[in-house]
């Protein structure tokens, strides 16, 4: 094993992240990540990567996924999914002056949901300064919705990435039209400099480049330096604040288009020689949902709280906010009697839209949960799992529609209060993340 890889596994947080991936996903975890489709630049004759570049990009991808999947372990009280800021240099990030490879702290102009670019924060990730076949350190772009400072308003497996990867000529999205499939981060190998790029060592006060050398002006690394017709007017860097080298998007929630593979120019010249690995929300949350503490502790706590309330001599409460009523059944939001029962670090806040409550107005049995079997229920909590192919949760209107969370007949029971049969699993299954979980309350 290469010395750099050995250092990667010895480092505390990165080692923990890899062990987590192997624990929650089994020994197939690393195989899965290595085989992820459409997350490395397309392998054409013009874009074939050397093993060293491909290995550096994969190591960076593993480390970033591990960081996001273990975020509440390292940052108590937070939720899963957040990615670090890039290393943006000490002339921008005055908190980390002369600390190369460290994720930027908050700085002037860094606002919620604004996408940022810089170097891979290898020191924060506890990996070596990963370099491509040309000895260049990797660059890193993170969607403003996934960066960890400042937080977006809602982080869960439905949070959208605001990066769109285009074909080399800028014409076609390589991730299709499903907005949930858009990347949330990208790691770039810049390759050798092309025309107009200057990679001399930084003279900016506060910058430290002893390991990676060069400078923090993204235009000198990600191609092309100036947008051309050959690239459809696109660049692989954000153009808003390049005069101060922030590479900072000054408007949040705007899709930024990147170029996905090298592009040859006239007479053999390279218009674009970057290589990239892309991270999607699914890459992160398919690891997260295999953790035993992802959502099941919340479901167990809510069920136990409501049962204890009932066993103390109370009827199961009505929904806090009613949605529908049809004589025998009321549906709506979770009753507040158990609003603090869930483990605070994980849920229900990030997944509040996923929880639905049904109670029998007679306070007797009026529901039957096939989870499996036929279980009589006086009330029930339903957790709507991951999106199915026909569901979308990209707008406020879609997130307010129970049909984008619940499967039939659960949606019918909740939406009209006319169906008495509930179907799903009795516990969350990472192998069937889209299947509704039904907590039947019958004691």
LUMMIMI-56669 format. One line per field, with one value per residue (C-alpha): residue in one letter; x, y, z. Coordinates in Angstrom, 2 decimals, always signed. Layout:
# LUMMIMI-56669
rest <- [A / ...];
c1 <- [X / ...];
c2 <- [Y / ...];
c3 <- [Z / ...];
END
This chain:
# LUMMIMI-56669
rest <- [X / X / X / X / X / X / X / X / X / X / X / X / X / X / X / X / X / X / X / X / X / X / X / X / X / X / X / X / X / X / X / X / X / X / X / X / X / X / X / X / X / X / X / X / X / X / X / X / X / X / X / X / X / X / X / X / X / X / X / X / X / X / X / X / X / X / X / X / X / X / X / X / X / X / X / X / X / X / X / X / X / X / X / X / X / X / X / X / X / X / X / X / X / X / X / X / X / X / X / X / X / X / X / X / X / X / X / X / X / X / X / X / X / X / X / X / X / X / X / X / X / X / X / X / X / X / X / X / X / X / X / X / X / X / X / X / X / X / X / X / X / X / X / X / X / X / X / X / X / X / X / X / X / X / X / X / X / X / X / X / X / X / X / X / X / X / X / X / X / X / X / X / X / X / X / X / X / X / X / X / X / X / X / X / X / X / X / X / X / X / X / X / X / X / X / X / X / X / X / X / X / X / X / X / X / X / X / X / X / X / X / X / X / X / X / X / X / X / X / X / X / X / X / X / X / X / X / X / X / X / X / X / X / X / X / X / X / X / X / X / X / X / X / X / X / X / X / X / X / X / X / X / X / X / X / X / X / X / X / X / X / X / X / X / X / X / X / X / X / X / X / X / X / X / X / X / X / X / X / X / X / X / X / X / X / X / X / X / X / X / X / X / X / X / X / X / X / X / X / X / X / X / X / X / X / X / X / X / X / X / X / X / X / X / X / X / X / X / X / X / X / X / X / X / X / X / X / X / X / X / X / X / X / X / X / X / X / X / X / X / X / X / X / X / X / X / X / X / X / X / X / X / X / X / X / X / X / X / X / X / X / X / X / X / X / X / X / X / X / X / X / X / X / X / X / X / X / X / X / X / X / X / X / X / X / X / X / X / X / X / X / X / X / X / X / X / X / X / X / X / X / X / X / X / X / X / X / X / X / X / X / X / X / X / X / X / X / X / X / X / X / X / X / X / X / X / X / X / X / X / X / X / X / X / X / X / X / X / X / X / X / X / X];
c1 <- [+0.00 / +1.32 / +2.77 / +0.09 / -2.67 / -1.06 / -1.07 / -4.71 / -5.70 / -3.58 / -5.14 / -7.79 / -10.85 / -10.24 / -9.56 / -12.80 / -14.67 / -13.39 / -14.15 / -17.63 / -18.15 / -16.99 / -19.10 / -22.38 / -22.06 / -20.02 / -16.87 / -18.62 / -18.51 / -15.22 / -16.08 / -19.32 / -17.57 / -14.91 / -17.58 / -19.89 / -21.18 / -21.15 / -19.12 / -15.80 / -15.40 / -16.44 / -13.59 / -13.13 / -9.88 / -9.58 / -10.28 / -8.63 / -7.04 / -3.81 / -4.13 / -2.55 / -5.09 / -8.03 / -6.75 / -6.35 / -9.89 / -11.34 / -9.48 / -10.85 / -14.35 / -14.13 / -12.90 / -15.63 / -18.41 / -17.01 / -16.92 / -20.58 / -21.72 / -20.05 / -20.77 / -22.84 / -20.17 / -17.55 / -20.03 / -22.51 / -26.00 / -25.80 / -27.26 / -25.81 / -24.80 / -22.71 / -19.45 / -16.46 / -15.63 / -12.68 / -9.21 / -9.32 / -6.00 / -5.01 / -5.50 / -9.23 / -9.65 / -7.85 / -8.81 / -6.58 / -3.68 / -0.65 / -2.55 / -2.50 / -5.15 / -7.61 / -11.26 / -12.11 / -13.96 / -16.62 / -15.44 / -16.90 / -19.19 / -19.82 / -23.60 / -26.10 / -26.52 / -23.65 / -21.48 / -17.72 / -14.51 / -11.03 / -8.49 / -9.40 / -9.10 / -6.91 / -5.72 / -9.31 / -10.14 / -7.00 / -5.67 / -2.36 / -2.20 / -3.66 / -2.04 / -2.71 / -0.25 / +1.22 / +1.87 / -1.00 / -3.11 / -6.82 / -9.45 / -12.90 / -16.32 / -19.19 / -22.80 / -23.91 / -26.69 / -24.19 / -21.36 / -21.14 / -20.92 / -23.38 / -25.89 / -28.69 / -32.23 / -32.94 / -30.45 / -31.67 / -31.55 / -33.84 / -31.64 / -30.71 / -27.24 / -26.75 / -24.13 / -24.91 / -22.26 / -22.30 / -20.73 / -17.35 / -19.04 / -21.50 / -24.52 / -25.87 / -26.30 / -24.46 / -26.77 / -30.03 / -33.09 / -33.88 / -32.91 / -32.39 / -29.60 / -27.48 / -24.06 / -23.58 / -19.78 / -16.98 / -13.27 / -11.03 / -7.62 / -6.43 / -3.73 / -0.93 / -1.51 / -3.04 / -2.74 / -3.24 / -2.72 / +0.00 / +0.81 / +3.68 / +3.72 / +1.37 / +2.72 / -0.53 / -0.02 / -1.31 / -1.12 / +0.92 / +1.68 / +4.59 / +2.82 / +0.81 / +2.74 / +1.12 / -1.63 / -5.31 / -6.56 / -8.90 / -8.63 / -5.04 / -6.18 / -9.73 / -10.27 / -10.76 / -9.24 / -11.69 / -14.95 / -14.99 / -17.53 / -15.98 / -17.20 / -20.58 / -19.51 / -18.84 / -15.93 / -15.08 / -14.85 / -17.37 / -16.93 / -18.46 / -15.51 / -12.37 / -10.71 / -10.25 / -9.68 / -12.67 / -14.19 / -17.36 / -20.86 / -22.56 / -26.11 / -27.49 / -29.62 / -28.37 / -27.39 / -23.76 / -22.74 / -19.41 / -17.73 / -17.42 / -14.47 / -11.40 / -11.85 / -9.27 / -8.76 / -7.30 / -3.87 / -3.90 / -4.15 / -6.20 / -9.22 / -10.03 / -7.87 / -9.54 / -10.60 / -13.24 / -15.09 / -18.62 / -20.53 / -24.32 / -26.71 / -27.35 / -23.61 / -23.74 / -27.10 / -26.86 / -24.03 / -25.92 / -29.07 / -27.07 / -26.17 / -28.15 / -28.68 / -30.04 / -33.85 / -34.85 / -34.02 / -36.43 / -39.21 / -38.65 / -38.62 / -41.82 / -43.62 / -42.49 / -43.50 / -47.00 / -47.52 / -46.37 / -48.77 / -51.61 / -50.66 / -50.75 / -54.54 / -54.82 / -56.38 / -54.02 / -54.06 / -55.50 / -53.10 / -51.54 / -52.54 / -55.49 / -55.30 / -58.40 / -61.25 / -63.85 / -65.78 / -63.66 / -60.21 / -58.26 / -54.97 / -52.40 / -49.10 / -47.45 / -48.97 / -46.76 / -46.97 / -43.98 / -42.30 / -39.15 / -38.95 / -36.73 / -32.93 / -32.30 / -29.15 / -30.79 / -34.57 / -37.35 / -36.38 / -34.46 / -37.14 / -40.25 / -42.05 / -41.61 / -43.75 / -47.51 / -49.93 / -53.31 / -55.59 / -58.96 / -61.66 / -63.39 / -60.11 / -60.53 / -59.14 / -59.91 / -56.65 / -54.83 / -51.10 / -49.79 / -46.13 / -46.35 / -49.29 / -52.56 / -51.89 / -54.81 / -53.97 / -55.64 / -53.22 / -50.16 / -47.06 / -45.93 / -42.47 / -42.35 / -38.98 / -36.66 / -38.13 / -39.45 / -38.91 / -42.29 / -41.81 / -40.14 / -39.42 / -37.61 / -40.05 / -42.07 / -45.26 / -43.88 / -42.65 / -46.12 / -47.75 / -48.04 / -48.21 / -44.49 / -43.74 / -46.37 / -47.08 / -50.56 / -52.71 / -51.04 / -51.52 / -55.23 / -55.59 / -53.79 / -55.16 / -58.87 / -59.11 / -61.18 / -58.75 / -58.14 / -55.28 / -51.67 / -48.76 / -45.02 / -42.25 / -42.37 / -38.80 / -36.66 / -34.70 / -31.66 / -32.23 / -35.69 / -35.30 / -38.34 / -40.75 / -42.99 / -42.42 / -45.60 / -45.43 / -48.64 / -49.98 / -52.41 / -51.59];
c2 <- [+0.00 / +3.41 / +5.53 / +8.20 / +5.62 / +4.28 / +7.80 / +8.12 / +5.05 / +6.04 / +9.45 / +9.53 / +11.06 / +9.69 / +6.25 / +6.50 / +7.56 / +4.58 / +2.22 / +3.69 / +3.08 / -0.53 / -1.03 / +0.34 / -0.97 / -4.12 / -4.99 / -3.97 / -0.30 / +0.55 / -1.57 / +0.37 / +3.73 / +2.66 / +1.50 / +4.53 / +5.44 / +8.95 / +10.32 / +10.47 / +12.35 / +10.18 / +7.89 / +8.68 / +8.65 / +12.37 / +12.08 / +8.84 / +9.39 / +7.98 / +5.61 / +8.23 / +10.91 / +8.50 / +7.24 / +10.79 / +11.72 / +8.56 / +9.11 / +12.65 / +11.40 / +8.74 / +11.30 / +13.84 / +11.23 / +10.00 / +13.56 / +14.12 / +10.72 / +11.25 / +14.96 / +14.72 / +12.49 / +15.20 / +18.08 / +17.11 / +18.51 / +18.72 / +16.43 / +14.27 / +15.51 / +18.65 / +19.00 / +21.17 / +24.50 / +24.52 / +25.71 / +29.26 / +30.61 / +32.81 / +36.05 / +35.24 / +33.15 / +35.22 / +32.76 / +30.12 / +32.26 / +30.13 / +26.87 / +25.09 / +22.48 / +23.72 / +24.30 / +27.99 / +29.45 / +32.11 / +35.20 / +38.39 / +37.70 / +34.06 / +33.79 / +30.97 / +28.78 / +30.39 / +27.93 / +28.18 / +26.94 / +26.44 / +23.73 / +20.40 / +20.89 / +17.83 / +18.69 / +19.09 / +15.72 / +14.20 / +12.92 / +13.74 / +16.62 / +14.54 / +15.27 / +14.28 / +12.77 / +16.23 / +16.90 / +19.38 / +19.36 / +18.82 / +21.56 / +21.35 / +22.89 / +22.55 / +23.53 / +26.26 / +23.99 / +21.40 / +23.53 / +23.60 / +27.35 / +28.92 / +26.07 / +25.85 / +26.05 / +22.30 / +19.46 / +15.97 / +13.44 / +15.65 / +18.76 / +19.82 / +20.34 / +23.46 / +22.13 / +21.00 / +19.13 / +19.78 / +18.00 / +19.50 / +21.80 / +22.99 / +21.64 / +18.73 / +18.00 / +14.79 / +14.21 / +14.53 / +16.59 / +15.17 / +18.02 / +15.57 / +13.92 / +17.08 / +16.91 / +18.52 / +18.71 / +18.15 / +17.42 / +18.48 / +17.51 / +20.65 / +18.99 / +21.06 / +24.78 / +25.88 / +29.25 / +32.20 / +30.29 / +31.34 / +28.90 / +30.71 / +30.57 / +32.95 / +36.22 / +37.03 / +37.74 / +34.85 / +32.16 / +29.03 / +26.84 / +24.73 / +21.45 / +22.27 / +25.27 / +27.62 / +30.05 / +30.32 / +32.02 / +29.36 / +30.78 / +29.53 / +25.95 / +25.15 / +25.57 / +27.55 / +30.81 / +32.66 / +31.16 / +30.29 / +29.28 / +25.80 / +25.39 / +27.00 / +30.02 / +27.90 / +27.81 / +25.47 / +28.32 / +30.78 / +34.15 / +36.49 / +37.46 / +36.35 / +39.75 / +39.01 / +35.29 / +34.31 / +32.23 / +32.96 / +32.83 / +36.04 / +34.71 / +31.69 / +28.92 / +29.48 / +26.42 / +26.69 / +24.82 / +23.01 / +21.19 / +17.46 / +16.26 / +17.39 / +19.11 / +19.37 / +22.56 / +23.48 / +22.05 / +19.69 / +22.46 / +21.75 / +23.98 / +22.00 / +19.36 / +19.09 / +15.71 / +15.48 / +13.30 / +14.29 / +13.65 / +13.46 / +13.53 / +9.83 / +9.08 / +10.54 / +9.34 / +5.78 / +5.58 / +7.58 / +5.47 / +2.34 / +3.75 / +2.25 / +5.72 / +7.33 / +7.33 / +4.21 / +5.62 / +8.47 / +6.12 / +3.94 / +6.95 / +8.40 / +5.05 / +4.46 / +7.98 / +7.70 / +4.22 / +5.40 / +8.34 / +5.95 / +3.41 / +6.23 / +6.32 / +8.73 / +8.26 / +8.54 / +12.27 / +13.82 / +15.26 / +18.57 / +20.07 / +18.21 / +17.31 / +15.16 / +13.59 / +11.06 / +10.02 / +7.16 / +8.57 / +11.82 / +12.50 / +15.26 / +16.21 / +14.58 / +15.50 / +17.80 / +15.55 / +13.67 / +16.37 / +16.23 / +12.42 / +11.98 / +12.08 / +15.78 / +15.39 / +13.57 / +14.06 / +14.82 / +18.40 / +17.60 / +15.05 / +16.78 / +16.55 / +12.78 / +12.15 / +11.59 / +10.73 / +8.97 / +8.38 / +6.69 / +9.11 / +6.29 / +5.70 / +2.04 / +0.05 / +1.42 / +0.78 / -2.36 / -2.31 / -4.97 / -4.66 / -7.70 / -9.43 / -7.84 / -5.65 / -3.70 / -0.07 / +2.67 / +5.19 / +5.11 / +7.09 / +6.77 / +7.72 / +8.40 / +7.12 / +8.09 / +9.30 / +6.78 / +7.31 / +9.03 / +11.40 / +14.81 / +17.06 / +19.96 / +22.82 / +23.95 / +22.86 / +19.38 / +19.06 / +20.02 / +17.24 / +13.98 / +12.07 / +12.81 / +10.94 / +8.23 / +5.17 / +3.84 / +2.96 / +4.99 / +8.18 / +7.40 / +6.76 / +9.97 / +12.27 / +11.37 / +9.44 / +6.81 / +3.88 / +1.68 / -0.44 / +0.67 / -1.09 / -0.92 / -2.04 / -1.96 / -0.57 / +1.43 / -0.76 / +0.66 / -2.07 / -0.66 / +3.04 / +4.15 / +1.82 / +3.59 / +2.69 / +2.20 / +2.39 / +0.73 / +1.91 / -0.56 / -0.99];
c3 <- [+0.00 / -0.87 / +1.92 / +1.36 / +1.74 / +4.92 / +6.35 / +5.32 / +7.34 / +10.34 / +10.72 / +13.43 / +11.80 / +8.31 / +9.79 / +11.75 / +8.63 / +6.64 / +9.53 / +9.70 / +5.99 / +6.36 / +9.48 / +8.19 / +4.65 / +5.15 / +3.26 / +0.05 / +1.08 / -0.54 / -3.57 / -3.97 / -3.77 / -6.21 / -8.63 / -8.29 / -11.72 / -13.21 / -10.30 / -12.13 / -15.37 / -18.34 / -19.38 / -23.06 / -24.99 / -24.23 / -20.54 / -19.37 / -15.97 / -14.66 / -11.68 / -9.43 / -10.33 / -10.07 / -6.71 / -5.33 / -6.40 / -4.84 / -1.56 / -1.44 / -2.15 / +0.60 / +3.12 / +2.28 / +2.46 / +5.76 / +7.09 / +6.16 / +7.43 / +10.82 / +11.19 / +14.43 / +15.99 / +15.56 / +16.00 / +18.76 / +18.37 / +14.58 / +11.93 / +9.17 / +5.75 / +6.15 / +4.23 / +5.16 / +3.62 / +1.19 / +2.14 / +0.78 / +2.00 / +4.90 / +2.96 / +2.91 / +6.04 / +8.66 / +11.40 / +9.79 / +8.61 / +7.70 / +8.22 / +4.91 / +4.13 / +6.78 / +5.95 / +5.97 / +8.91 / +8.53 / +6.69 / +5.32 / +2.37 / +3.21 / +3.35 / +3.66 / +0.55 / -1.38 / -3.26 / -2.67 / -4.29 / -2.91 / -2.33 / -0.76 / +3.04 / +3.43 / +6.94 / +8.21 / +6.62 / +8.16 / +4.86 / +3.20 / +0.70 / -2.12 / -5.50 / -9.09 / -11.57 / -12.20 / -8.51 / -8.20 / -5.03 / -5.53 / -5.70 / -4.13 / -4.76 / -2.28 / -2.90 / -0.51 / +0.76 / +2.03 / +3.43 / +7.21 / +7.69 / +7.72 / +7.76 / +5.23 / +6.62 / +6.34 / +5.94 / +5.15 / +2.32 / +0.21 / +0.37 / -3.15 / -4.50 / -6.59 / -8.99 / -12.52 / -14.50 / -18.23 / -21.17 / -22.20 / -24.73 / -22.06 / -23.96 / -21.92 / -18.22 / -17.34 / -14.37 / -16.28 / -15.41 / -11.95 / -9.61 / -6.74 / -8.72 / -8.98 / -7.29 / -3.89 / -4.20 / -6.69 / -6.34 / -9.23 / -10.50 / -12.25 / -14.36 / -15.90 / -16.57 / -19.85 / -21.59 / -19.25 / -16.00 / -13.54 / -10.74 / -9.07 / -5.27 / -3.51 / -2.18 / -0.36 / +3.35 / +5.43 / +2.73 / +3.40 / +0.37 / +1.60 / +0.83 / -2.28 / -3.63 / -6.11 / -5.18 / -4.32 / -7.48 / -8.85 / -12.38 / -12.47 / -11.91 / -13.03 / -16.77 / -18.88 / -17.64 / -19.89 / -21.07 / -24.77 / -27.37 / -27.31 / -23.74 / -24.29 / -22.24 / -19.14 / -16.73 / -13.88 / -11.39 / -9.99 / -11.58 / -9.03 / -6.84 / -8.63 / -8.26 / -4.58 / -5.16 / -3.05 / -5.86 / -3.89 / -5.29 / -4.17 / -4.67 / -2.83 / -4.35 / -7.88 / -9.93 / -10.98 / -14.12 / -14.23 / -17.10 / -16.67 / -18.77 / -20.72 / -24.07 / -26.84 / -28.79 / -32.16 / -33.13 / -30.16 / -27.55 / -24.44 / -23.78 / -20.66 / -18.96 / -15.55 / -14.16 / -11.47 / -8.99 / -8.01 / -4.79 / -4.72 / -1.79 / -2.44 / -2.09 / +1.42 / +2.66 / +1.48 / +4.03 / +6.68 / +6.52 / +7.30 / +10.71 / +13.56 / +15.03 / +11.87 / +12.35 / +14.24 / +17.71 / +16.97 / +15.93 / +19.00 / +21.31 / +19.86 / +20.09 / +23.66 / +24.71 / +23.26 / +24.73 / +28.15 / +27.95 / +27.11 / +29.79 / +32.36 / +31.86 / +28.94 / +25.53 / +22.60 / +21.79 / +18.68 / +16.06 / +17.00 / +13.65 / +12.09 / +8.43 / +7.86 / +9.85 / +8.76 / +11.85 / +13.07 / +12.28 / +12.62 / +10.90 / +11.11 / +12.72 / +15.72 / +19.10 / +21.13 / +24.18 / +22.74 / +20.72 / +22.84 / +23.05 / +20.00 / +20.19 / +19.67 / +17.58 / +14.73 / +14.46 / +14.12 / +13.18 / +9.96 / +9.02 / +10.40 / +7.05 / +7.07 / +10.19 / +10.05 / +12.85 / +12.87 / +15.89 / +16.33 / +17.48 / +19.41 / +21.31 / +20.42 / +17.51 / +14.04 / +12.18 / +11.06 / +10.37 / +8.00 / +8.93 / +8.34 / +9.96 / +10.94 / +13.95 / +15.48 / +16.27 / +18.27 / +16.78 / +14.54 / +13.61 / +10.00 / +8.81 / +5.06 / +3.89 / +1.08 / -2.19 / -4.67 / -8.38 / -8.69 / -5.73 / -5.69 / -2.71 / -4.35 / -3.58 / -0.58 / -2.35 / -3.00 / +0.59 / +1.85 / -0.17 / +1.79 / -1.51 / -1.95 / +1.30 / +1.85 / -0.23 / -0.97 / +0.94 / +3.71 / +1.76 / +1.38 / +5.11 / +6.01 / +3.33 / +3.53 / +6.83 / +5.02 / +4.75 / +7.79 / +6.43 / +6.86 / +5.17 / +5.51 / +7.84 / +11.61 / +11.72 / +9.35 / +6.93 / +5.11 / +2.54 / +1.81 / +2.66 / +0.66 / +2.44 / +4.97 / +8.60 / +10.62 / +14.42 / +15.55 / +18.95 / +20.49 / +24.17];
END
